[in-house]
Each structure stands twice: as structure tokens, then as C-alpha cells.
Amino acid sequence: MTDERTSWVSVPEGSDFPIQNLPYGVFADDRGTRCGIAIGEAVFDLAAAERIGLFASTDLAASTFSTDSLNTFISQGTRVWHQVRTTVMAFLDATNREAPTVAAANDLVVTTPVTLKLPVTVGDYVDFYSSEQHATNLGRMFRPDSEALLPNWKHLPVGYHGRAGTVVVSGTDIARPAGQRRGEDGPAFGPSVRLDIELEVGFITGNANVLGASVDIGEAEDSIFGVCLVNDWSARDIQGWEYVPLGPFLGKSFATTVSPWIVPLAALEPFRIPLGRQIPEPLPYLKDEFRKGIGIDLTVEYLPEGSAASKVITETSFTNMYWTMAQQLAHATVNGATARAGDLFASGTVSGEGPDERGSLIEITWSGRDTIEFEDGTTRTFLEDGDRISISGRCHATGSVSIGFGPCVGTIVP
């Protein structure tokens, strides 16, 4: 049955944020910084709603939303997440005749311009490598005489720990990193000349486990608060020199961009898609009986410095991932490592089978061999100063109202 609910708040046709979505974020205006929910082109002020007692019948802890991050709310768990979402949805529903008056009297709906902040204080950040197509492309590129996938790849979700302190919100400029790269006569130092993007989807966890325990695969999604878009910027020349034998370091740690709105897992339920069987069958702790992905259509637009029009360089789907979010979280904690409220887990580059579905420039240009050509004659292989990358994501399903994630944007500066 189609969910045909509408809101008394005006929602433009095709908006990412109809009442079926209600993503969480943090915003600021002349009244301070606080938590909110996107509805159409407005923000529902959760701090103001809390002050007037809208959540009095829920188990929400006091003074949850008058803060500069969602961490306090996320730490309260799935029961409170559900209660708050249900309460806000009922308040914003078009059938609630009293709500517009209450909202106007208490400034609950902010329609003036706001500044969107980083939605969570990221304690830990893990980046995976879970697209078979992406891993295969890179394997063919760098190991042409060997198997594209390394022996461990289909037995565990390969990943590394990134740097939480350089996770930034959409719209933040990205300074070109400097570091060592391979030179003709040894290492050379300077700004990266092979600066790249990585189209990814991330999830934010609640307090999933205590130190020494692990998250069971069957319960992993109970600890996932919501999903956002991610661009894990990559300096391929720095990475290529440094990564043996311990993996990415300075080539990845300089910046990771996330979209400002966290779409709750509950809003994505209509877009869940069964995924195929994994061969070989994973070990029992990774065996997901209900292996489901999320049908997110992902797009990357590239606007070169000085150009008048951007170009779509990638269109792919999040259903291309081999390892699910549940498997990633179960693996990340199987050794007893903790996942805490506000932690970010990113999928790794999302790439599909075709050449127009590749989620990184190194794949699109095949390590710089080919060029991306724009209408005005501009060409690119890797990012140059002033270039702007915008990632968007949209969910569609028969019988469901389409929802989106808002933009994930960054511009390269010297």
C-alpha cells in the first residue's frame, strides 16, 4: 500500500525531504546551534519542540536536542528513535489541524536560511572496500598479471580505520594535501597531483556493544541509526607510495565529506532490496540470513574550475555492494572493538559493472590513461584546484514516495 501522507508544511514536488523521510541534522541561525529535522525546504526545530513538551510521552532524556550534535539522541537507542520519529511524523501530518497554530506560536518550523553543521561528533571512522566491481577494477589496474581480488576479499569486509577528526560537513572546502609520492630517483614531496574522489554511503551507529563483546549479525541493524552520503577524498599518488605494508594513511586522512542530513534506517525500509547469495559462503559470524541492501541511486556531478556547466560523470546504485552494513558492523566488532553513538562506517567506493558506473576518478580515467571531457572543451583526469564535486542519492520504489539525502559537496582549494 502506498504511503500517501503529506505534511501541512509546504514540500516542493520532488523534494528529498517529504514527511516519509524526516532526516536528522544540526543547524545554526541567530538563535544558536541545535538539532533539527528536514521537512521540505524548512527545518523542524527539535530543541524548540522539546521545550514545549512535544516529547513528554516518550522516553527521551531531558535537554537532548539543545546541543551541537546528535550524539546524545543517538545514544538513547532504537526505542527512543522510534518514539521521536513517530511523534514528529504525527505532528507534521496534514491531518493534524492544531499543529500549524502550535508551530507558529513556538517557532517550531524554521523557514529562514540556516547553516548546516556536522550532524554528529565522530568518535571513530571506518572505511570499507566492499564493492566487488571497484575492487576488481583496481586489482586489474595495479595487478594485471594476478587475480584481481586478493584471497581474503570474499571472506571478510576489508577495511581500515580513518581519521575521525577530518570528517567534515558538505560545503566545506577541501585543501589539496601534500605528502610524499614516488619520484624518479626516490621519494618526492609536494601537493598531490592525483587527487581523487570516492563515492560512498555511510552509516552512523548507536551504542552497539561494550569493550570485549561483539555485535551479532542478526542484531546489527538495531544499532544502525541512519545513513548519509560520503566522499572519501583520496590522494592516489601519496597513497600509492605509502600504503605498503600497512595500508592507507596520509593519502586518505586529510578529509572526508559527509552529507548534513542523516536519513533514519526506518525511512529506508521501503527501499530495502534482497541481495544475492555470497559464494563462497562466509563464516558463521558473517552469515546474514536476511541479506538486504538499500536501493539508493547515486550520482556524481563534476564542475571544473572556470566552467559554466557541470557534468554527470557517474550514475550507479548502492545495491552493487557485496558486503552489507550488518556484515560490516559484525566484522568490525568481532574482535571486541566497540561501536559507539556517532561512529561513522563508510561503504568504500560504490562502483557498478559499466564504465559510467564507476565511483572514483582513478577508475573513470583508468589511472589517468583516459580523460573526462566537458562541453566547453575542458578535460580532466584528476581534480584540479577550484573543481567542485557534488554527490546526490535518491531512493525510488513502486508504491513508495521517493526520498533523498541532500547534497554532499566539496570544492578543492590550494
N, C-alpha and C positions, 0 to 999 in steps of 0.2 A: 504494500500500500504506500502511495506517495505521501511523504510528509509535506503538506501544503501550508504549514503555518507561516504566517507573516508577522511582522512587528509594527507597532504604532510609530516606531522610529523610522524615518524615511530611509529606504535601502535602494540605491540605484539598480536598475536592471544589470545583471551580470556581475554584481559586486562580489568580491571574495568573501565578504563577511555578512551573509544573511543570518537570520536567527538560528538556522540549523548549525552554524559554525560556533560562534561565541569564543574566539581565541583570547588568551590571556596575555597581557603585556604590562609594561611600566611606562608611564608618560609623565611629562612635566609641563607646567604652564606657570602663570604668575601666582598661582596658589600653592605651588610646591610640586614635589615628586610623589607619586603614589601608583597603586596598581589599578588596572582597568581592563575592560573587555571591549573589543572592537565590534561595532554593530553598524553596518553600512559605512558611511564616512564619518561617523561620530565615535566617541569613546564613552562607555558606561563607567562612571566613576565608582569603583568598588569601595573606596575609602569612605566616600560620602554615603553610599548605601549602607555600609556597616554602621556609621554613626547614627543613622535614623532607625536602626534596629531591623533592617530588612532580613538579616540572617539570624534573628533571635531564636527561631525554631530549629536551627541547625546546631551542629557540634563545633562550629567554627570558633577558634580561640580568639580572645579579645585582642583588638589592635593588630589584626593580621594584615590589613591592606594599606595602612598609612606608612608604607615603607618603600624603599627604593629597589626592592627585588621581590620576586615571587617565592623565594625560598621558604619563608615562614609558612605560607599557604601550602606549598608543595609537601612540606614535611609532615603535614597532618593526615595524609593518606587518602585512599580511594573513597572511603565513606564520606569524608568532608568534601572531596572533589565533586562527588555526585550530588550531594546536598546543595552546594553552592550553585552548580550548573543548573539544577532543576529549579531552584528559587529564582535565579536571574532569567531563565527562559520563560517562566510563568509571568514574571513581572513585565517583560518586554513583549509578550504576546499581544497581538492586536485585539484579542477578545477581552483584555484587562482594561476596562473602561476608566478605572480610577487612576491607573498608573501614570498617564501623562500629567495629570494635575500634581500628583505627589512628586514626580520627577522635576517639574518646573519649579515647584516651591523649594526644592532642596538641591538644585543644580546637579542632578544625577547624570544628565546626558550632556557631555561637553562637545559642542559643535565648532568652537573656535580652534584655530591652529594650535597644535601641541607638538612637543618634541618627544620622540620615541626613544627610550633608553634601552640598554641591555636588559633583557627581561629577567635574567637570573644571575646570581653570583656563582660563577662556575668554579666548583671546588676541584674537580678532576675532569680531564678531557681525554677521551679515547677515540682514535680514528682507525676505522677498519679498512679492509681491502676486499670487499665482499661481492663485487660484480665479476662474474666469470669472464664476460666479454672484455672488460677493462684489463683484468689480469692477463688474459690471453694476448691481447694486443701488445701490452708492454713486454711480455715474455717473448713474443715473436720479434719485437723490435730489438731487444737487447741480448737475446739468446737465440739467434736464428738457427743455430745448429743443434739445439737441445729442445726438450719438451717445453712447451710454452708455460705450462703450470708446474710449479715446483711440487715435490712429492707430498708436502703437508697440506696443500691448498684445499683439497676436497675433504679433509679430515677435521679441520678446525677453522674458525673465522680468524684469519690473520689480521693482526692489528698492532698499533704502537701507542704509547702514551704521548699525547701532545702537550702543549703548554697552555694551561687554563688562563693565565694572566694576559694573553694576547688574543683572546676571543673578543671580538668587537661587534657592535650592532650595525646593521645595514645603514649605509650612508657615510660611514667612517672612511676617510681617505686611507689608502694603503701605501706606505712608504716603501719604495724599492729597497730590498735588503742587500746588504753587502756581505761578502764572505769569500772563502777560498773556493777556487774551481781548478779543474785540471788545465794546465798550460802545456806548451810545447816542451819546456825544459824543467817541468816540475810544477808546483802549485803557483797559481796567480791569485792576486787579491783585487777585489773591486766590486762594484754593483753587479747584481745578477743580470745577465744578458739573455737568459732563457726563463723569463718569469711566466708562470702558467696559472691556470685556474683548475679547480676540481669541483665539479658539480656533484653535490652530496645532499643527503637528507639526514637530519639528526633527530635523536630523541632525548628527552630530559627525564631523569629518574626521580622518584621519591626516595625515601629511606628504605632501601631494598633488603639490606642484610647487616648483620653485625660482623665485626672482625673475626675471621676464622670460620664463619659459616659461608654458605653459597646460596645462590638463587636457583630454585628448582625450575626446570624448563617449563613445566606445566603452570607455574605461578608467576612467571617472569613478567607477563604483560600487566599484572596487577600493580607492578612497581613502576610502570611507564606512565608518566604524567601526560606527555604530549609530544608533538612533532614540529620541527621547524626546518627551514631550508638552510643549507650550509655551503659556503665557498671556502674550501681549504686551500688558500693560495700556496703555490709551490715554486721554489726557485730550483729548476731542474739541474742547472749547472752546479750549484752548491750541493744539491742532494746527490748528484752522480759521483762527486768526488769523496763525499764524507760517509756515505751510507754503509760501506763495508767495514767492519762486520756487524755493527750494532744497529743499523737502520737509520731512519730519518732523524735529523737533529735541527741544525740551523736552517736548512732548506725548507723546513715546514713551520718552525716555531715562531716566525715573525708576525703572522697574522692569520686569523680565521674569522670569517664574517658569518653572522647568523641573522636570519630574519627576525624582526622585533616581536612578532606575534607567535605564541605557542598554541598550536591547534590541539585541543584535548583529544585523547585517543577515542573518547566516546563519540566525538563528532565525525570520526573517520570510519566508524563501524559500517555504514552503508557501502563503503568503498573497499572493504576487505576482499581479497581475491585468493582462492586456494592456489598454492604453488605446487609444482610437480615434485615427484619423488626424487630424492637425492641418491645418486649412485657414485661411489659405494655408500651404503647406509652408515650414518655417523654413529659414533659411540653412544651408549645409552643416555649419558647426561646431556647430549645434544639432539637426541631423537625427539622431534617435535611432531606429536600426533596430529596437531591441528595447524600445520604449517600454512600460515596465511601472510600474504604481502598486502600492500596498500596500493590501490590504483591511482597513483599521482602522475599526471602528465607534466613533464618537466621541460622547460625551455630556457635556453641561454641566448641573450642578445648582447651583441658586441658593438660598441660605439667608439671608433678610433678617434684620437685627438684630432680636432680640426674638421671632422666630417659632420655633415648635416643630418645624416640618417644612419640609424643602427641597422644591423643585420642579424637575423636569427641564424646562429651557427650550429645549434644542437636542439633537437626535439627527441626526447626519449621518455621512458617510463620507469618508475620505481619498481615495477613488477619484475624488472630484469635482475634483481638481486638474487644471488644463490643462497646466502645466509640471511635468516630472518632476524628481526630485532630481538625476539625472545632467545634465539640461539646465541646472538652476540652477547646479551646480558648474562646468560647462563655461563658462557665460556669465560667472560671477563671476571666472574666471581668464583669460579670453580676452585680456585686455589685459596679461597678465603679472603680475597681482597674485597673491600667494601664498595658499594654504590650508594651514594648519599643524595639527599634532596638537592637538586640543582646541577647534578653532574650531567655532562654532555657526552653522548656517544654518537659518532658520525659514521655513516654507512661506508665511506670510501666512495671513490668516483663511480657514478652511475653511467654505464655505457650499454648500448644495445648492439644488435648484430650489424646494422647498416652503417655506412660511413657518415650519414647525417645524424647518427645517434650517439656519437662519441662525446664523453663528458669532460674532456681535457684537450688543451691545445696540442699537447705532445702527441696525442692520438690523431686529432684532426689533421695536423700537418705532417704526421708521421716523422716526428723528431726533427722538424724543420725542413724536411725534403720538399714539401708542398706548401703553397701559400694560400691564405684566405684572401679572396678578392672582394672588394666592396664596390658599390655602384659608381662612386666618384673616382675609381682607379686606385685607391689606397690598397696596399697589401700588407699582410701581417703573417708572421709565423709564431712569434711570442709577443707578450704585452710590452708596449712602449709607454713612456710617461704621458699622462693625460688620457689614456684609454679607460673606458668605463665598461664594466661588465654588470649585467642585470640578470638575475636568475628568478624565474617565476614557477609556480606549481599550482595545478588545478586538478580537482577530483570530479569525475563525472561517473554516473551510474544510472541505468534505467530506473525510473521511479523515484529518484532522489534529486533534491536540489543541489546543484553544483556549488562547491565551496573552494576557496583558495587560501593561500598562505601570506599574501602580501609580498612585496619585493625584497630581494636580497641583493644589495647593490654595493659596489666598491669602485673607486677610481684610483688609478696608480699615480703617485706623485714622486718626484725625485728623492 
